[in-house]
Every structure is written in structure tokens, then in C-alpha cells.
Amino acid sequence: MNLKILKSKRILKNYTQESIAEKIGITTKTYNRKELGKKSFTIDEVISLIVLLDLNLAETNEIFFNNNLPFV
């Protein structure tokens, strides 16, 4: 996981941790712990973040899957 990319994409889109947490239905504290890598994102949260942050496949793969997903 490369959560630095997640944080930078969030900042580039002008979202705070609080606003992202609200949009994906979790608390700010929980989002903070997930962005720091202390907790894992659920698949539903990952999907929401892909949409909110307009992540492409390569970014999604690097952020959430350690580049372990094969590109087809």
C-alpha cells in the first residue's frame, strides 16, 4: 500500500479527512487511522474513494493493492 499517494490525491481534490470520511460513511478518526495504514479500507470504501478521487487503475493498484493486481 502506498497511502502517500492517497493523501496527495485527497489534498489535490481539496478534500479534508473529515469531508472524505463523511462521504464514505465513517468517522474522521477511523479515516485517519486508515489513511495512516493502521486499519484497512473495506472494498466498499475503496470503491467510494476511487470514484471521489477519480483514481485510475494504476493508482488504485498502487495505493490499495501493492501493485499485486495484474493488468489485463
Backbone as XML, in Angstrom:
<?xml version="1.0"?>
<chain id="A" units="angstrom">
  <residue number="1" name="MET">
    <atom name="N" x="0.839" y="-1.188" z="0.000"/>
    <atom name="CA" x="0.000" y="0.000" z="0.000"/>
    <atom name="C" x="0.880" y="1.246" z="0.000"/>
  </residue>
  <residue number="2" name="ASN">
    <atom name="N" x="0.492" y="2.185" z="-0.807"/>
    <atom name="CA" x="1.212" y="3.460" z="-0.832"/>
    <atom name="C" x="0.208" y="4.559" z="-0.495"/>
  </residue>
  <residue number="3" name="LEU">
    <atom name="N" x="0.006" y="4.744" z="0.784"/>
    <atom name="CA" x="-1.015" y="5.680" z="1.238"/>
    <atom name="C" x="-0.609" y="7.133" z="1.066"/>
  </residue>
  <residue number="4" name="LYS">
    <atom name="N" x="0.658" y="7.385" z="0.767"/>
    <atom name="CA" x="1.083" y="8.760" z="0.475"/>
    <atom name="C" x="0.394" y="9.261" z="-0.790"/>
  </residue>
  <residue number="5" name="ILE">
    <atom name="N" x="0.201" y="8.374" z="-1.744"/>
    <atom name="CA" x="-0.498" y="8.751" z="-2.975"/>
    <atom name="C" x="-1.954" y="9.077" z="-2.657"/>
  </residue>
  <residue number="6" name="LEU">
    <atom name="N" x="-2.568" y="8.276" z="-1.809"/>
    <atom name="CA" x="-3.954" y="8.535" z="-1.405"/>
    <atom name="C" x="-4.066" y="9.917" z="-0.773"/>
  </residue>
  <residue number="7" name="LYS">
    <atom name="N" x="-3.180" y="10.219" z="0.141"/>
    <atom name="CA" x="-3.210" y="11.519" z="0.805"/>
    <atom name="C" x="-3.008" y="12.651" z="-0.201"/>
  </residue>
  <residue number="8" name="SER">
    <atom name="N" x="-2.055" y="12.490" z="-1.104"/>
    <atom name="CA" x="-1.797" y="13.558" z="-2.070"/>
    <atom name="C" x="-2.982" y="13.756" z="-3.015"/>
  </residue>
  <residue number="9" name="LYS">
    <atom name="N" x="-3.623" y="12.666" z="-3.439"/>
    <atom name="CA" x="-4.807" y="12.783" z="-4.298"/>
    <atom name="C" x="-5.947" y="13.473" z="-3.544"/>
  </residue>
  <residue number="10" name="ARG">
    <atom name="N" x="-6.100" y="13.144" z="-2.263"/>
    <atom name="CA" x="-7.141" y="13.771" z="-1.440"/>
    <atom name="C" x="-6.902" y="15.277" z="-1.350"/>
  </residue>
  <residue number="11" name="ILE">
    <atom name="N" x="-5.679" y="15.665" z="-1.105"/>
    <atom name="CA" x="-5.336" y="17.083" z="-0.980"/>
    <atom name="C" x="-5.504" y="17.800" z="-2.321"/>
  </residue>
  <residue number="12" name="LEU">
    <atom name="N" x="-5.078" y="17.163" z="-3.417"/>
    <atom name="CA" x="-5.229" y="17.763" z="-4.741"/>
    <atom name="C" x="-6.698" y="18.019" z="-5.102"/>
  </residue>
  <residue number="13" name="LYS">
    <atom name="N" x="-7.576" y="17.170" z="-4.592"/>
    <atom name="CA" x="-9.012" y="17.329" z="-4.849"/>
    <atom name="C" x="-9.676" y="18.246" z="-3.812"/>
  </residue>
  <residue number="14" name="ASN">
    <atom name="N" x="-8.865" y="18.832" z="-2.930"/>
    <atom name="CA" x="-9.345" y="19.763" z="-1.901"/>
    <atom name="C" x="-10.321" y="19.130" z="-0.907"/>
  </residue>
  <residue number="15" name="TYR">
    <atom name="N" x="-10.083" y="17.863" z="-0.587"/>
    <atom name="CA" x="-10.868" y="17.194" z="0.445"/>
    <atom name="C" x="-10.063" y="17.157" z="1.736"/>
  </residue>
  <residue number="16" name="THR">
    <atom name="N" x="-10.753" y="17.360" z="2.848"/>
    <atom name="CA" x="-10.139" y="17.129" z="4.152"/>
    <atom name="C" x="-10.413" y="15.689" z="4.547"/>
  </residue>
  <residue number="17" name="GLN">
    <atom name="N" x="-9.720" y="15.213" z="5.550"/>
    <atom name="CA" x="-10.024" y="13.878" z="6.057"/>
    <atom name="C" x="-11.474" y="13.836" z="6.539"/>
  </residue>
  <residue number="18" name="GLU">
    <atom name="N" x="-11.914" y="14.898" z="7.160"/>
    <atom name="CA" x="-13.287" y="14.958" z="7.671"/>
    <atom name="C" x="-14.305" y="14.859" z="6.537"/>
  </residue>
  <residue number="19" name="SER">
    <atom name="N" x="-14.089" y="15.590" z="5.442"/>
    <atom name="CA" x="-15.060" y="15.564" z="4.343"/>
    <atom name="C" x="-15.081" y="14.208" z="3.640"/>
  </residue>
  <residue number="20" name="ILE">
    <atom name="N" x="-13.916" y="13.599" z="3.459"/>
    <atom name="CA" x="-13.869" y="12.267" z="2.842"/>
    <atom name="C" x="-14.552" y="11.252" z="3.749"/>
  </residue>
  <residue number="21" name="ALA">
    <atom name="N" x="-14.259" y="11.309" z="5.039"/>
    <atom name="CA" x="-14.867" y="10.372" z="5.983"/>
    <atom name="C" x="-16.385" y="10.467" z="5.932"/>
  </residue>
  <residue number="22" name="GLU">
    <atom name="N" x="-16.898" y="11.685" z="5.903"/>
    <atom name="CA" x="-18.343" y="11.883" z="5.843"/>
    <atom name="C" x="-18.922" y="11.286" z="4.562"/>
  </residue>
  <residue number="23" name="LYS">
    <atom name="N" x="-18.240" y="11.489" z="3.449"/>
    <atom name="CA" x="-18.728" y="10.997" z="2.156"/>
    <atom name="C" x="-18.722" y="9.471" z="2.065"/>
  </residue>
  <residue number="24" name="ILE">
    <atom name="N" x="-17.779" y="8.813" z="2.738"/>
    <atom name="CA" x="-17.745" y="7.352" z="2.669"/>
    <atom name="C" x="-18.394" y="6.690" z="3.892"/>
  </residue>
  <residue number="25" name="GLY">
    <atom name="N" x="-18.911" y="7.507" z="4.803"/>
    <atom name="CA" x="-19.718" y="6.981" z="5.901"/>
    <atom name="C" x="-18.965" y="6.420" z="7.090"/>
  </residue>
  <residue number="26" name="ILE">
    <atom name="N" x="-17.800" y="7.013" z="7.371"/>
    <atom name="CA" x="-17.050" y="6.601" z="8.565"/>
    <atom name="C" x="-16.660" y="7.858" z="9.343"/>
  </residue>
  <residue number="27" name="THR">
    <atom name="N" x="-16.151" y="7.671" z="10.554"/>
    <atom name="CA" x="-15.732" y="8.821" z="11.346"/>
    <atom name="C" x="-14.385" y="9.340" z="10.851"/>
  </residue>
  <residue number="28" name="THR">
    <atom name="N" x="-14.114" y="10.582" z="11.182"/>
    <atom name="CA" x="-12.828" y="11.176" z="10.812"/>
    <atom name="C" x="-11.684" y="10.405" z="11.459"/>
  </residue>
  <residue number="29" name="LYS">
    <atom name="N" x="-11.856" y="10.003" z="12.692"/>
    <atom name="CA" x="-10.817" y="9.247" z="13.398"/>
    <atom name="C" x="-10.534" y="7.920" z="12.681"/>
  </residue>
  <residue number="30" name="THR">
    <atom name="N" x="-11.580" y="7.243" z="12.260"/>
    <atom name="CA" x="-11.407" y="5.979" z="11.549"/>
    <atom name="C" x="-10.711" y="6.212" z="10.212"/>
  </residue>
  <residue number="31" name="TYR">
    <atom name="N" x="-11.130" y="7.264" z="9.481"/>
    <atom name="CA" x="-10.483" y="7.555" z="8.209"/>
    <atom name="C" x="-8.995" y="7.849" z="8.423"/>
  </residue>
  <residue number="32" name="ASN">
    <atom name="N" x="-8.701" y="8.645" z="9.436"/>
    <atom name="CA" x="-7.306" y="8.982" z="9.741"/>
    <atom name="C" x="-6.487" y="7.721" z="9.975"/>
  </residue>
  <residue number="33" name="ARG">
    <atom name="N" x="-7.013" y="6.801" z="10.743"/>
    <atom name="CA" x="-6.297" y="5.552" z="11.038"/>
    <atom name="C" x="-6.092" y="4.732" z="9.767"/>
  </residue>
  <residue number="34" name="LYS">
    <atom name="N" x="-7.068" y="4.772" z="8.877"/>
    <atom name="CA" x="-6.950" y="4.029" z="7.623"/>
    <atom name="C" x="-5.940" y="4.692" z="6.694"/>
  </residue>
  <residue number="35" name="GLU">
    <atom name="N" x="-5.966" y="6.026" z="6.614"/>
    <atom name="CA" x="-5.007" y="6.726" z="5.754"/>
    <atom name="C" x="-3.581" y="6.553" z="6.273"/>
  </residue>
  <residue number="36" name="LEU">
    <atom name="N" x="-3.417" y="6.349" z="7.554"/>
    <atom name="CA" x="-2.097" y="6.110" z="8.137"/>
    <atom name="C" x="-1.674" y="4.644" z="8.045"/>
  </residue>
  <residue number="37" name="GLY">
    <atom name="N" x="-2.577" y="3.778" z="7.574"/>
    <atom name="CA" x="-2.250" y="2.364" z="7.438"/>
    <atom name="C" x="-2.442" y="1.550" z="8.693"/>
  </residue>
  <residue number="38" name="LYS">
    <atom name="N" x="-3.085" y="2.123" z="9.697"/>
    <atom name="CA" x="-3.310" y="1.400" z="10.951"/>
    <atom name="C" x="-4.522" y="0.479" z="10.876"/>
  </residue>
  <residue number="39" name="LYS">
    <atom name="N" x="-5.420" y="0.753" z="9.937"/>
    <atom name="CA" x="-6.590" y="-0.083" z="9.684"/>
    <atom name="C" x="-6.730" y="-0.213" z="8.178"/>
  </residue>
  <residue number="40" name="SER">
    <atom name="N" x="-7.407" y="-1.251" z="7.750"/>
    <atom name="CA" x="-7.607" y="-1.466" z="6.312"/>
    <atom name="C" x="-8.924" y="-0.863" z="5.852"/>
  </residue>
  <residue number="41" name="PHE">
    <atom name="N" x="-8.942" y="-0.422" z="4.600"/>
    <atom name="CA" x="-10.170" y="0.033" z="3.977"/>
    <atom name="C" x="-10.984" y="-1.182" z="3.553"/>
  </residue>
  <residue number="42" name="THR">
    <atom name="N" x="-12.302" y="-1.088" z="3.661"/>
    <atom name="CA" x="-13.166" y="-2.133" z="3.125"/>
    <atom name="C" x="-13.258" y="-1.954" z="1.613"/>
  </residue>
  <residue number="43" name="ILE">
    <atom name="N" x="-13.726" y="-2.974" z="0.924"/>
    <atom name="CA" x="-13.859" y="-2.872" z="-0.527"/>
    <atom name="C" x="-14.847" y="-1.772" z="-0.903"/>
  </residue>
  <residue number="44" name="ASP">
    <atom name="N" x="-15.917" y="-1.599" z="-0.129"/>
    <atom name="CA" x="-16.872" y="-0.521" z="-0.411"/>
    <atom name="C" x="-16.229" y="0.855" z="-0.242"/>
  </residue>
  <residue number="45" name="GLU">
    <atom name="N" x="-15.367" y="0.996" z="0.763"/>
    <atom name="CA" x="-14.658" y="2.262" z="0.959"/>
    <atom name="C" x="-13.673" y="2.517" z="-0.177"/>
  </residue>
  <residue number="46" name="VAL">
    <atom name="N" x="-12.995" y="1.469" z="-0.623"/>
    <atom name="CA" x="-12.063" y="1.606" z="-1.747"/>
    <atom name="C" x="-12.814" y="2.072" z="-2.988"/>
  </residue>
  <residue number="47" name="ILE">
    <atom name="N" x="-13.952" y="1.462" z="-3.253"/>
    <atom name="CA" x="-14.749" y="1.847" z="-4.426"/>
    <atom name="C" x="-15.182" y="3.300" z="-4.315"/>
  </residue>
  <residue number="48" name="SER">
    <atom name="N" x="-15.631" y="3.712" z="-3.143"/>
    <atom name="CA" x="-16.037" y="5.107" z="-2.938"/>
    <atom name="C" x="-14.871" y="6.060" z="-3.160"/>
  </residue>
  <residue number="49" name="LEU">
    <atom name="N" x="-13.697" y="5.696" z="-2.680"/>
    <atom name="CA" x="-12.520" y="6.552" z="-2.839"/>
    <atom name="C" x="-12.088" y="6.633" z="-4.300"/>
  </residue>
  <residue number="50" name="ILE">
    <atom name="N" x="-12.200" y="5.533" z="-5.023"/>
    <atom name="CA" x="-11.868" y="5.539" z="-6.451"/>
    <atom name="C" x="-12.730" y="6.567" z="-7.167"/>
  </residue>
  <residue number="51" name="VAL">
    <atom name="N" x="-14.011" y="6.571" z="-6.851"/>
    <atom name="CA" x="-14.939" y="7.495" z="-7.505"/>
    <atom name="C" x="-14.684" y="8.932" z="-7.048"/>
  </residue>
  <residue number="52" name="LEU">
    <atom name="N" x="-14.605" y="9.147" z="-5.742"/>
    <atom name="CA" x="-14.429" y="10.500" z="-5.207"/>
    <atom name="C" x="-13.132" y="11.157" z="-5.672"/>
  </residue>
  <residue number="53" name="LEU">
    <atom name="N" x="-12.068" y="10.380" z="-5.702"/>
    <atom name="CA" x="-10.754" y="10.935" z="-6.028"/>
    <atom name="C" x="-10.374" y="10.734" z="-7.492"/>
  </residue>
  <residue number="54" name="ASP">
    <atom name="N" x="-11.281" y="10.127" z="-8.250"/>
    <atom name="CA" x="-11.064" y="9.903" z="-9.683"/>
    <atom name="C" x="-9.749" y="9.165" z="-9.919"/>
  </residue>
  <residue number="55" name="LEU">
    <atom name="N" x="-9.573" y="8.050" z="-9.201"/>
    <atom name="CA" x="-8.345" y="7.269" z="-9.311"/>
    <atom name="C" x="-8.387" y="6.386" z="-10.544"/>
  </residue>
  <residue number="56" name="ASN">
    <atom name="N" x="-7.268" y="6.303" z="-11.245"/>
    <atom name="CA" x="-7.195" y="5.376" z="-12.375"/>
    <atom name="C" x="-6.758" y="4.003" z="-11.864"/>
  </residue>
  <residue number="57" name="LEU">
    <atom name="N" x="-6.734" y="3.019" z="-12.743"/>
    <atom name="CA" x="-6.415" y="1.655" z="-12.341"/>
    <atom name="C" x="-5.021" y="1.543" z="-11.735"/>
  </residue>
  <residue number="58" name="ALA">
    <atom name="N" x="-4.054" y="2.206" z="-12.336"/>
    <atom name="CA" x="-2.674" y="2.138" z="-11.831"/>
    <atom name="C" x="-2.573" y="2.730" z="-10.425"/>
  </residue>
  <residue number="59" name="GLU">
    <atom name="N" x="-3.226" y="3.862" z="-10.212"/>
    <atom name="CA" x="-3.202" y="4.495" z="-8.879"/>
    <atom name="C" x="-3.899" y="3.601" z="-7.856"/>
  </residue>
  <residue number="60" name="THR">
    <atom name="N" x="-5.040" y="3.062" z="-8.225"/>
    <atom name="CA" x="-5.786" y="2.179" z="-7.327"/>
    <atom name="C" x="-4.941" y="0.975" z="-6.948"/>
  </residue>
  <residue number="61" name="ASN">
    <atom name="N" x="-4.304" y="0.381" z="-7.942"/>
    <atom name="CA" x="-3.456" y="-0.779" z="-7.722"/>
    <atom name="C" x="-2.299" y="-0.452" z="-6.779"/>
  </residue>
  <residue number="62" name="GLU">
    <atom name="N" x="-1.653" y="0.678" z="-7.005"/>
    <atom name="CA" x="-0.512" y="1.054" z="-6.166"/>
    <atom name="C" x="-0.941" y="1.431" z="-4.749"/>
  </residue>
  <residue number="63" name="ILE">
    <atom name="N" x="-2.041" y="2.170" z="-4.626"/>
    <atom name="CA" x="-2.484" y="2.625" z="-3.312"/>
    <atom name="C" x="-2.979" y="1.471" z="-2.450"/>
  </residue>
  <residue number="64" name="PHE">
    <atom name="N" x="-3.841" y="0.653" z="-3.006"/>
    <atom name="CA" x="-4.551" y="-0.329" z="-2.183"/>
    <atom name="C" x="-4.057" y="-1.762" z="-2.306"/>
  </residue>
  <residue number="65" name="PHE">
    <atom name="N" x="-3.339" y="-2.096" z="-3.368"/>
    <atom name="CA" x="-3.023" y="-3.499" z="-3.619"/>
    <atom name="C" x="-1.544" y="-3.791" z="-3.837"/>
  </residue>
  <residue number="66" name="ASN">
    <atom name="N" x="-0.662" y="-2.882" z="-3.483"/>
    <atom name="CA" x="0.793" y="-3.096" z="-3.603"/>
    <atom name="C" x="1.204" y="-3.556" z="-4.995"/>
  </residue>
  <residue number="67" name="ASN">
    <atom name="N" x="0.495" y="-3.070" z="-6.011"/>
    <atom name="CA" x="0.801" y="-3.455" z="-7.392"/>
    <atom name="C" x="0.723" y="-4.962" z="-7.624"/>
  </residue>
  <residue number="68" name="ASN">
    <atom name="N" x="-0.135" y="-5.633" z="-6.849"/>
    <atom name="CA" x="-0.277" y="-7.088" z="-6.990"/>
    <atom name="C" x="-1.383" y="-7.493" z="-7.941"/>
  </residue>
  <residue number="69" name="LEU">
    <atom name="N" x="-2.183" y="-6.539" z="-8.413"/>
    <atom name="CA" x="-3.229" y="-6.866" z="-9.361"/>
    <atom name="C" x="-2.655" y="-6.868" z="-10.763"/>
  </residue>
  <residue number="70" name="PRO">
    <atom name="N" x="-2.918" y="-7.918" z="-11.498"/>
    <atom name="CA" x="-2.417" y="-7.954" z="-12.880"/>
    <atom name="C" x="-3.236" y="-7.025" z="-13.761"/>
  </residue>
  <residue number="71" name="PHE">
    <atom name="N" x="-2.581" y="-6.370" z="-14.685"/>
    <atom name="CA" x="-3.275" y="-5.562" z="-15.672"/>
    <atom name="C" x="-3.646" y="-6.451" z="-16.836"/>
  </residue>
  <residue number="72" name="VAL">
    <atom name="N" x="-4.876" y="-6.360" z="-17.246"/>
    <atom name="CA" x="-5.355" y="-7.204" z="-18.349"/>
    <atom name="C" x="-5.474" y="-6.369" z="-19.601"/>
  </residue>
</chain>
